[in-house]
Amino acid sequence: MPTYSFRDTQTGEIEDKIMSMSSREEYLKENPNLETIITGAPGLVGGTGDRTKTPGGFQEVLSKISDANPTSSLAGDFGKKDHKSVTVRNAVQKHRDKLGGSITE
């Protein structure tokens, strides 16, 4: 839960409270002499979105699986990146799209 800072408009005292946003709204209604103040930047959670970096050992395993299954979607992400492998994958995908995905390994 976030920490909110409040200033008493009558005394100038500042206090911090940990509460939910809805609790803060109720607290301010019950205490009209308080106002919310911003004492610093909000704490942001870092990250790179929904994807994380795959560990090296597991990446090697995925690479071996994709080499054994060159037409799988896994091969596009972790397979060989040389010109021939990419061309073969693209050609298979093109024909798969043409036939409505009915090509199987």
N, CA, C and O atoms as CSV, one atom per row, in Angstrom:
chain,resi,resn,atom,element,x,y,z
A,1,MET,N,N,0.834,-1.177,0.000
A,1,MET,CA,C,0.000,0.000,0.000
A,1,MET,C,C,0.880,1.243,0.000
A,1,MET,O,O,1.987,1.233,0.538
A,2,PRO,N,N,0.381,2.302,-0.604
A,2,PRO,CA,C,1.183,3.529,-0.669
A,2,PRO,C,C,1.194,4.290,0.657
A,2,PRO,O,O,0.316,4.124,1.504
A,3,THR,N,N,2.208,5.120,0.801
A,3,THR,CA,C,2.330,5.991,1.960
A,3,THR,C,C,1.918,7.399,1.536
A,3,THR,O,O,2.428,7.925,0.547
A,4,TYR,N,N,1.017,7.995,2.266
A,4,TYR,CA,C,0.543,9.350,1.978
A,4,TYR,C,C,1.009,10.288,3.077
A,4,TYR,O,O,1.060,9.916,4.249
A,5,SER,N,N,1.347,11.507,2.687
A,5,SER,CA,C,1.735,12.541,3.640
A,5,SER,C,C,0.597,13.553,3.744
A,5,SER,O,O,0.040,13.989,2.736
A,6,PHE,N,N,0.266,13.915,4.973
A,6,PHE,CA,C,-0.807,14.862,5.231
A,6,PHE,C,C,-0.262,16.029,6.040
A,6,PHE,O,O,0.601,15.855,6.901
A,7,ARG,N,N,-0.777,17.227,5.752
A,7,ARG,CA,C,-0.404,18.418,6.518
A,7,ARG,C,C,-1.667,18.962,7.165
A,7,ARG,O,O,-2.705,19.123,6.523
A,8,ASP,N,N,-1.545,19.236,8.440
A,8,ASP,CA,C,-2.643,19.858,9.168
A,8,ASP,C,C,-2.611,21.350,8.834
A,8,ASP,O,O,-1.615,22.024,9.097
A,9,THR,N,N,-3.700,21.867,8.254
A,9,THR,CA,C,-3.720,23.272,7.831
A,9,THR,C,C,-3.766,24.235,9.015
A,9,THR,O,O,-3.460,25.417,8.855
A,10,GLN,N,N,-4.140,23.756,10.191
A,10,GLN,CA,C,-4.225,24.619,11.370
A,10,GLN,C,C,-2.894,24.697,12.111
A,10,GLN,O,O,-2.486,25.773,12.548
A,11,THR,N,N,-2.215,23.556,12.252
A,11,THR,CA,C,-0.974,23.532,13.044
A,11,THR,C,C,0.284,23.439,12.181
A,11,THR,O,O,1.378,23.752,12.649
A,12,GLY,N,N,0.138,23.011,10.928
A,12,GLY,CA,C,1.302,22.864,10.054
A,12,GLY,C,C,2.039,21.545,10.239
A,12,GLY,O,O,3.049,21.300,9.579
A,13,GLU,N,N,1.541,20.693,11.133
A,13,GLU,CA,C,2.179,19.394,11.357
A,13,GLU,C,C,2.021,18.509,10.121
A,13,GLU,O,O,1.008,18.553,9.423
A,14,ILE,N,N,3.059,17.705,9.874
A,14,ILE,CA,C,3.037,16.761,8.753
A,14,ILE,C,C,3.130,15.353,9.318
A,14,ILE,O,O,3.958,15.077,10.186
A,15,GLU,N,N,2.270,14.459,8.819
A,15,GLU,CA,C,2.310,13.058,9.247
A,15,GLU,C,C,2.156,12.154,8.026
A,15,GLU,O,O,1.500,12.510,7.048
A,16,ASP,N,N,2.769,10.990,8.106
A,16,ASP,CA,C,2.689,9.988,7.047
A,16,ASP,C,C,1.812,8.841,7.501
A,16,ASP,O,O,1.866,8.424,8.658
A,17,LYS,N,N,1.002,8.333,6.583
A,17,LYS,CA,C,0.142,7.186,6.877
A,17,LYS,C,C,0.184,6.229,5.696
A,17,LYS,O,O,0.242,6.643,4.538
A,18,ILE,N,N,0.154,4.943,6.014
A,18,ILE,CA,C,0.100,3.900,4.990
A,18,ILE,C,C,-1.346,3.438,4.890
A,18,ILE,O,O,-1.915,2.935,5.859
A,19,MET,N,N,-1.939,3.614,3.702
A,19,MET,CA,C,-3.343,3.237,3.514
A,19,MET,C,C,-3.651,3.134,2.025
A,19,MET,O,O,-2.891,3.598,1.175
A,20,SER,N,N,-4.778,2.517,1.741
A,20,SER,CA,C,-5.211,2.412,0.348
A,20,SER,C,C,-5.766,3.754,-0.109
A,20,SER,O,O,-6.010,4.643,0.706
A,21,MET,N,N,-5.965,3.895,-1.425
A,21,MET,CA,C,-6.464,5.147,-1.959
A,21,MET,C,C,-7.885,5.442,-1.464
A,21,MET,O,O,-8.212,6.585,-1.142
A,22,SER,N,N,-8.717,4.410,-1.406
A,22,SER,CA,C,-10.090,4.619,-0.928
A,22,SER,C,C,-10.092,5.009,0.548
A,22,SER,O,O,-10.900,5.839,0.965
A,23,SER,N,N,-9.203,4.423,1.338
A,23,SER,CA,C,-9.091,4.788,2.759
A,23,SER,C,C,-8.627,6.236,2.903
A,23,SER,O,O,-9.066,6.945,3.809
A,24,ARG,N,N,-7.745,6.668,2.015
A,24,ARG,CA,C,-7.255,8.051,2.049
A,24,ARG,C,C,-8.397,9.029,1.809
A,24,ARG,O,O,-8.496,10.059,2.476
A,25,GLU,N,N,-9.263,8.696,0.844
A,25,GLU,CA,C,-10.400,9.572,0.551
A,25,GLU,C,C,-11.312,9.699,1.769
A,25,GLU,O,O,-11.742,10.800,2.115
A,26,GLU,N,N,-11.602,8.579,2.413
A,26,GLU,CA,C,-12.440,8.598,3.613
A,26,GLU,C,C,-11.762,9.390,4.740
A,26,GLU,O,O,-12.411,10.168,5.439
A,27,TYR,N,N,-10.468,9.184,4.904
A,27,TYR,CA,C,-9.703,9.861,5.951
A,27,TYR,C,C,-9.748,11.379,5.757
A,27,TYR,O,O,-9.886,12.129,6.723
A,28,LEU,N,N,-9.629,11.827,4.497
A,28,LEU,CA,C,-9.678,13.258,4.220
A,28,LEU,C,C,-11.074,13.834,4.472
A,28,LEU,O,O,-11.204,14.975,4.915
A,29,LYS,N,N,-12.124,13.040,4.187
A,29,LYS,CA,C,-13.490,13.504,4.453
A,29,LYS,C,C,-13.733,13.650,5.956
A,29,LYS,O,O,-14.394,14.590,6.398
A,30,GLU,N,N,-13.194,12.712,6.732
A,30,GLU,CA,C,-13.368,12.728,8.176
A,30,GLU,C,C,-12.529,13.825,8.850
A,30,GLU,O,O,-12.861,14.283,9.944
A,31,ASN,N,N,-11.457,14.236,8.197
A,31,ASN,CA,C,-10.543,15.243,8.749
A,31,ASN,C,C,-10.391,16.391,7.748
A,31,ASN,O,O,-9.412,16.423,7.002
A,32,PRO,N,N,-11.328,17.324,7.717
A,32,PRO,CA,C,-11.276,18.403,6.729
A,32,PRO,C,C,-10.114,19.371,6.943
A,32,PRO,O,O,-9.803,20.160,6.051
A,33,ASN,N,N,-9.476,19.326,8.094
A,33,ASN,CA,C,-8.340,20.208,8.362
A,33,ASN,C,C,-7.026,19.656,7.785
A,33,ASN,O,O,-5.982,20.295,7.912
A,34,LEU,N,N,-7.070,18.477,7.155
A,34,LEU,CA,C,-5.864,17.884,6.564
A,34,LEU,C,C,-5.874,18.034,5.051
A,34,LEU,O,O,-6.927,18.032,4.413
A,35,GLU,N,N,-4.687,18.165,4.499
A,35,GLU,CA,C,-4.538,18.174,3.043
A,35,GLU,C,C,-3.396,17.233,2.672
A,35,GLU,O,O,-2.433,17.077,3.422
A,36,THR,N,N,-3.519,16.613,1.511
A,36,THR,CA,C,-2.470,15.707,1.033
A,36,THR,C,C,-1.341,16.543,0.448
A,36,THR,O,O,-1.582,17.495,-0.294
A,37,ILE,N,N,-0.116,16.183,0.784
A,37,ILE,CA,C,1.040,16.868,0.207
A,37,ILE,C,C,1.948,15.838,-0.443
A,37,ILE,O,O,1.936,14.661,-0.084
A,38,ILE,N,N,2.725,16.294,-1.394
A,38,ILE,CA,C,3.678,15.425,-2.085
A,38,ILE,C,C,5.060,15.753,-1.528
A,38,ILE,O,O,5.525,16.889,-1.622
A,39,THR,N,N,5.711,14.743,-0.947
A,39,THR,CA,C,7.024,14.965,-0.336
A,39,THR,C,C,8.165,14.437,-1.189
A,39,THR,O,O,9.329,14.700,-0.890
A,40,GLY,N,N,7.850,13.694,-2.254
A,40,GLY,CA,C,8.894,13.156,-3.120
A,40,GLY,C,C,8.284,12.473,-4.326
A,40,GLY,O,O,7.064,12.421,-4.480
A,41,ALA,N,N,9.130,11.962,-5.157
A,41,ALA,CA,C,8.670,11.253,-6.341
A,41,ALA,C,C,8.059,9.917,-5.941
A,41,ALA,O,O,8.518,9.292,-4.985
A,42,PRO,N,N,7.037,9.473,-6.651
A,42,PRO,CA,C,6.440,8.179,-6.313
A,42,PRO,C,C,7.414,7.044,-6.592
A,42,PRO,O,O,8.239,7.133,-7.501
A,43,GLY,N,N,7.317,5.985,-5.813
A,43,GLY,CA,C,8.163,4.813,-6.024
A,43,GLY,C,C,7.660,4.029,-7.221
A,43,GLY,O,O,6.534,3.531,-7.207
A,44,LEU,N,N,8.460,3.917,-8.231
A,44,LEU,CA,C,8.078,3.196,-9.438
A,44,LEU,C,C,8.742,1.837,-9.458
A,44,LEU,O,O,9.878,1.683,-9.012
A,45,VAL,N,N,8.040,0.868,-9.969
A,45,VAL,CA,C,8.581,-0.476,-10.084
A,45,VAL,C,C,9.285,-0.565,-11.431
A,45,VAL,O,O,8.682,-0.289,-12.469
A,46,GLY,N,N,10.544,-0.946,-11.418
A,46,GLY,CA,C,11.291,-1.076,-12.655
A,46,GLY,C,C,10.999,-2.392,-13.330
A,46,GLY,O,O,10.424,-3.299,-12.728
A,47,GLY,N,N,11.392,-2.493,-14.566
A,47,GLY,CA,C,11.168,-3.731,-15.291
A,47,GLY,C,C,11.213,-3.484,-16.784
A,47,GLY,O,O,11.366,-2.351,-17.242
A,48,THR,N,N,11.081,-4.538,-17.516
A,48,THR,CA,C,11.135,-4.424,-18.970
A,48,THR,C,C,9.837,-4.865,-19.606
A,48,THR,O,O,9.829,-5.233,-20.781
A,49,GLY,N,N,8.752,-4.841,-18.880
A,49,GLY,CA,C,7.483,-5.267,-19.446
A,49,GLY,C,C,7.188,-6.706,-19.102
A,49,GLY,O,O,7.573,-7.191,-18.038
A,50,ASP,N,N,6.507,-7.388,-19.998
A,50,ASP,CA,C,6.093,-8.754,-19.710
A,50,ASP,C,C,7.158,-9.783,-20.054
A,50,ASP,O,O,6.986,-10.962,-19.745
A,51,ARG,N,N,8.240,-9.377,-20.677
A,51,ARG,CA,C,9.288,-10.315,-21.053
A,51,ARG,C,C,10.511,-10.116,-20.170
A,51,ARG,O,O,10.879,-8.989,-19.839
A,52,THR,N,N,11.121,-11.204,-19.802
A,52,THR,CA,C,12.344,-11.132,-19.027
A,52,THR,C,C,13.447,-11.820,-19.807
A,52,THR,O,O,13.172,-12.585,-20.732
A,53,LYS,N,N,14.670,-11.561,-19.450
A,53,LYS,CA,C,15.800,-12.162,-20.141
A,53,LYS,C,C,15.913,-13.628,-19.745
A,53,LYS,O,O,15.895,-13.964,-18.561
A,54,THR,N,N,16.029,-14.491,-20.740
A,54,THR,CA,C,16.150,-15.924,-20.504
A,54,THR,C,C,17.572,-16.243,-20.048
A,54,THR,O,O,18.527,-15.788,-20.677
A,55,PRO,N,N,17.737,-17.016,-18.967
A,55,PRO,CA,C,19.084,-17.385,-18.517
A,55,PRO,C,C,19.849,-18.141,-19.607
A,55,PRO,O,O,19.251,-18.835,-20.429
A,56,GLY,N,N,21.168,-18.000,-19.602
A,56,GLY,CA,C,22.004,-18.581,-20.640
A,56,GLY,C,C,21.861,-20.091,-20.813
A,56,GLY,O,O,21.788,-20.583,-21.939
A,57,GLY,N,N,21.819,-20.822,-19.708
A,57,GLY,CA,C,21.697,-22.281,-19.793
A,57,GLY,C,C,20.383,-22.712,-20.404
A,57,GLY,O,O,20.344,-23.628,-21.225
A,58,PHE,N,N,19.309,-22.058,-20.010
A,58,PHE,CA,C,17.995,-22.401,-20.551
A,58,PHE,C,C,17.895,-21.975,-22.012
A,58,PHE,O,O,17.220,-22.629,-22.808
A,59,GLN,N,N,18.564,-20.884,-22.363
A,59,GLN,CA,C,18.571,-20.422,-23.747
A,59,GLN,C,C,19.244,-21.463,-24.646
A,59,GLN,O,O,18.827,-21.665,-25.787
A,60,GLU,N,N,20.279,-22.116,-24.132
A,60,GLU,CA,C,20.955,-23.172,-24.897
A,60,GLU,C,C,20.014,-24.361,-25.119
A,60,GLU,O,O,19.999,-24.947,-26.201
A,61,VAL,N,N,19.234,-24.714,-24.102
A,61,VAL,CA,C,18.264,-25.804,-24.223
A,61,VAL,C,C,17.212,-25.442,-25.273
A,61,VAL,O,O,16.867,-26.266,-26.120
A,62,LEU,N,N,16.706,-24.213,-25.217
A,62,LEU,CA,C,15.715,-23.775,-26.200
A,62,LEU,C,C,16.302,-23.777,-27.610
A,62,LEU,O,O,15.605,-24.089,-28.575
A,63,SER,N,N,17.566,-23.431,-27.725
A,63,SER,CA,C,18.232,-23.443,-29.023
A,63,SER,C,C,18.309,-24.862,-29.592
A,63,SER,O,O,18.089,-25.063,-30.786
A,64,LYS,N,N,18.619,-25.839,-28.749
A,64,LYS,CA,C,18.686,-27.232,-29.199
A,64,LYS,C,C,17.312,-27.734,-29.623
A,64,LYS,O,O,17.188,-28.444,-30.621
A,65,ILE,N,N,16.277,-27.365,-28.863
A,65,ILE,CA,C,14.915,-27.774,-29.216
A,65,ILE,C,C,14.510,-27.156,-30.542
A,65,ILE,O,O,13.914,-27.827,-31.386
A,66,SER,N,N,14.830,-25.876,-30.733
A,66,SER,CA,C,14.444,-25.214,-31.980
A,66,SER,C,C,15.224,-25.761,-33.173
A,66,SER,O,O,14.703,-25.782,-34.288
A,67,ASP,N,N,16.471,-26.206,-32.957
A,67,ASP,CA,C,17.231,-26.828,-34.044
A,67,ASP,C,C,16.602,-28.155,-34.453
A,67,ASP,O,O,16.626,-28.522,-35.628
A,68,ALA,N,N,16.041,-28.873,-33.484
A,68,ALA,CA,C,15.391,-30.146,-33.783
A,68,ALA,C,C,14.019,-29.942,-34.426
A,68,ALA,O,O,13.506,-30.844,-35.088
A,69,ASN,N,N,13.423,-28.768,-34.236
A,69,ASN,CA,C,12.103,-28.453,-34.783
A,69,ASN,C,C,12.170,-27.124,-35.529
A,69,ASN,O,O,11.652,-26.118,-35.042
A,70,PRO,N,N,12.803,-27.105,-36.708
A,70,PRO,CA,C,13.081,-25.838,-37.395
A,70,PRO,C,C,11.840,-25.084,-37.873
A,70,PRO,O,O,11.929,-23.891,-38.162
A,71,THR,N,N,10.703,-25.738,-37.961
A,71,THR,CA,C,9.507,-25.032,-38.429
A,71,THR,C,C,8.605,-24.585,-37.292
A,71,THR,O,O,7.515,-24.070,-37.541
A,72,SER,N,N,9.032,-24.769,-36.056
A,72,SER,CA,C,8.216,-24.367,-34.910
A,72,SER,C,C,8.355,-22.867,-34.668
A,72,SER,O,O,9.289,-22.232,-35.157
A,73,SER,N,N,7.424,-22.316,-33.915
A,73,SER,CA,C,7.504,-20.890,-33.582
A,73,SER,C,C,8.682,-20.617,-32.644
A,73,SER,O,O,9.199,-19.500,-32.609
A,74,LEU,N,N,9.100,-21.611,-31.899
A,74,LEU,CA,C,10.253,-21.482,-31.015
A,74,LEU,C,C,11.526,-21.239,-31.820
A,74,LEU,O,O,12.433,-20.542,-31.366
A,75,ALA,N,N,11.585,-21.815,-33.007
A,75,ALA,CA,C,12.763,-21.654,-33.860
A,75,ALA,C,C,12.949,-20.200,-34.285
A,75,ALA,O,O,14.080,-19.750,-34.468
A,76,GLY,N,N,11.855,-19.466,-34.443
A,76,GLY,CA,C,11.960,-18.062,-34.819
A,76,GLY,C,C,12.625,-17.225,-33.743
A,76,GLY,O,O,13.324,-16.258,-34.047
A,77,ASP,N,N,12.412,-17.590,-32.488
A,77,ASP,CA,C,12.985,-16.822,-31.384
A,77,ASP,C,C,14.369,-17.304,-30.968
A,77,ASP,O,O,15.248,-16.495,-30.673
A,78,PHE,N,N,14.564,-18.633,-30.944
A,78,PHE,CA,C,15.800,-19.173,-30.391
A,78,PHE,C,C,16.609,-20.015,-31.374
A,78,PHE,O,O,17.670,-20.528,-31.017
A,79,GLY,N,N,16.124,-20.164,-32.605
A,79,GLY,CA,C,16.822,-20.993,-33.584
A,79,GLY,C,C,18.022,-20.291,-34.187
A,79,GLY,O,O,18.371,-19.168,-33.823
A,80,LYS,N,N,18.640,-20.996,-35.121
A,80,LYS,CA,C,19.802,-20.432,-35.810
A,80,LYS,C,C,19.387,-19.174,-36.553
A,80,LYS,O,O,18.274,-19.083,-37.070
A,81,LYS,N,N,20.300,-18.196,-36.601
A,81,LYS,CA,C,20.006,-16.917,-37.239
A,81,LYS,C,C,20.769,-16.737,-38.550
A,81,LYS,O,O,20.821,-15.634,-39.094
A,82,ASP,N,N,21.368,-17.833,-39.065
A,82,ASP,CA,C,22.094,-17.700,-40.317
A,82,ASP,C,C,21.091,-17.532,-41.467
A,82,ASP,O,O,19.907,-17.833,-41.317
A,83,HIS,N,N,21.572,-17.058,-42.590
A,83,HIS,CA,C,20.717,-16.710,-43.732
A,83,HIS,C,C,19.887,-17.898,-44.213
A,83,HIS,O,O,18.693,-17.754,-44.475
A,84,LYS,N,N,20.507,-19.060,-44.329
A,84,LYS,CA,C,19.809,-20.233,-44.841
A,84,LYS,C,C,18.656,-20.645,-43.910
A,84,LYS,O,O,17.549,-20.907,-44.379
A,85,SER,N,N,18.907,-20.702,-42.617
A,85,SER,CA,C,17.872,-21.110,-41.657
A,85,SER,C,C,16.699,-20.141,-41.641
A,85,SER,O,O,15.542,-20.557,-41.577
A,86,VAL,N,N,17.000,-18.857,-41.698
A,86,VAL,CA,C,15.943,-17.849,-41.696
A,86,VAL,C,C,15.132,-17.936,-42.984
A,86,VAL,O,O,13.907,-17.818,-42.949
A,87,THR,N,N,15.797,-18.141,-44.120
A,87,THR,CA,C,15.099,-18.252,-45.402
A,87,THR,C,C,14.177,-19.462,-45.419
A,87,THR,O,O,13.048,-19.372,-45.902
A,88,VAL,N,N,14.643,-20.591,-44.899
A,88,VAL,CA,C,13.820,-21.801,-44.852
A,88,VAL,C,C,12.604,-21.579,-43.957
A,88,VAL,O,O,11.488,-21.937,-44.333
A,89,ARG,N,N,12.806,-20.994,-42.781
A,89,ARG,CA,C,11.684,-20.718,-41.868
A,89,ARG,C,C,10.660,-19.800,-42.512
A,89,ARG,O,O,9.456,-20.027,-42.396
A,90,ASN,N,N,11.140,-18.753,-43.198
A,90,ASN,CA,C,10.228,-17.813,-43.847
A,90,ASN,C,C,9.449,-18.479,-44.975
A,90,ASN,O,O,8.259,-18.212,-45.149
A,91,ALA,N,N,10.115,-19.349,-45.747
A,91,ALA,CA,C,9.436,-20.051,-46.841
A,91,ALA,C,C,8.369,-20.999,-46.294
A,91,ALA,O,O,7.259,-21.055,-46.824
A,92,VAL,N,N,8.694,-21.729,-45.253
A,92,VAL,CA,C,7.718,-22.646,-44.649
A,92,VAL,C,C,6.536,-21.861,-44.101
A,92,VAL,O,O,5.387,-22.266,-44.276
A,93,GLN,N,N,6.811,-20.733,-43.434
A,93,GLN,CA,C,5.731,-19.922,-42.878
A,93,GLN,C,C,4.846,-19.347,-43.981
A,93,GLN,O,O,3.627,-19.260,-43.826
A,94,LYS,N,N,5.459,-18.959,-45.086
A,94,LYS,CA,C,4.698,-18.407,-46.213
A,94,LYS,C,C,3.725,-19.449,-46.752
A,94,LYS,O,O,2.561,-19.137,-47.003
A,95,HIS,N,N,4.194,-20.693,-46.934
A,95,HIS,CA,C,3.331,-21.759,-47.451
A,95,HIS,C,C,2.298,-22.178,-46.413
A,95,HIS,O,O,1.170,-22.530,-46.757
A,96,ARG,N,N,2.685,-22.139,-45.158
A,96,ARG,CA,C,1.750,-22.461,-44.090
A,96,ARG,C,C,0.592,-21.461,-44.080
A,96,ARG,O,O,-0.569,-21.842,-43.929
A,97,ASP,N,N,0.924,-20.182,-44.241
A,97,ASP,CA,C,-0.106,-19.138,-44.269
A,97,ASP,C,C,-1.017,-19.304,-45.480
A,97,ASP,O,O,-2.228,-19.101,-45.386
A,98,LYS,N,N,-0.430,-19.675,-46.623
A,98,LYS,CA,C,-1.214,-19.874,-47.842
A,98,LYS,C,C,-2.215,-21.015,-47.693
A,98,LYS,O,O,-3.350,-20.924,-48.160
A,99,LEU,N,N,-1.781,-22.085,-47.040
A,99,LEU,CA,C,-2.641,-23.265,-46.898
A,99,LEU,C,C,-3.493,-23.222,-45.632
A,99,LEU,O,O,-4.213,-24.175,-45.335
A,100,GLY,N,N,-3.417,-22.146,-44.904
A,100,GLY,CA,C,-4.228,-22.023,-43.695
A,100,GLY,C,C,-3.677,-22.771,-42.508
A,100,GLY,O,O,-4.432,-23.188,-41.630
A,101,GLY,N,N,-2.377,-22.945,-42.468
A,101,GLY,CA,C,-1.752,-23.599,-41.310
A,101,GLY,C,C,-1.870,-25.100,-41.284
A,101,GLY,O,O,-1.738,-25.700,-40.217
A,102,SER,N,N,-2.118,-25.749,-42.440
A,102,SER,CA,C,-2.322,-27.195,-42.441
A,102,SER,C,C,-1.037,-27.987,-42.629
A,102,SER,O,O,-1.085,-29.217,-42.631
A,103,ILE,N,N,0.108,-27.334,-42.786
A,103,ILE,CA,C,1.375,-28.045,-42.921
A,103,ILE,C,C,1.827,-28.471,-41.531
A,103,ILE,O,O,1.887,-27.651,-40.614
A,104,THR,N,N,2.146,-29.754,-41.376
A,104,THR,CA,C,2.637,-30.257,-40.095
A,104,THR,C,C,4.040,-30.812,-40.300
A,104,THR,O,O,4.467,-31.088,-41.421
A,105,GLU,N,N,4.727,-30.963,-39.202
A,105,GLU,CA,C,6.103,-31.493,-39.272
A,105,GLU,C,C,6.089,-32.981,-39.466
A,105,GLU,O,O,7.148,-33.604,-39.549
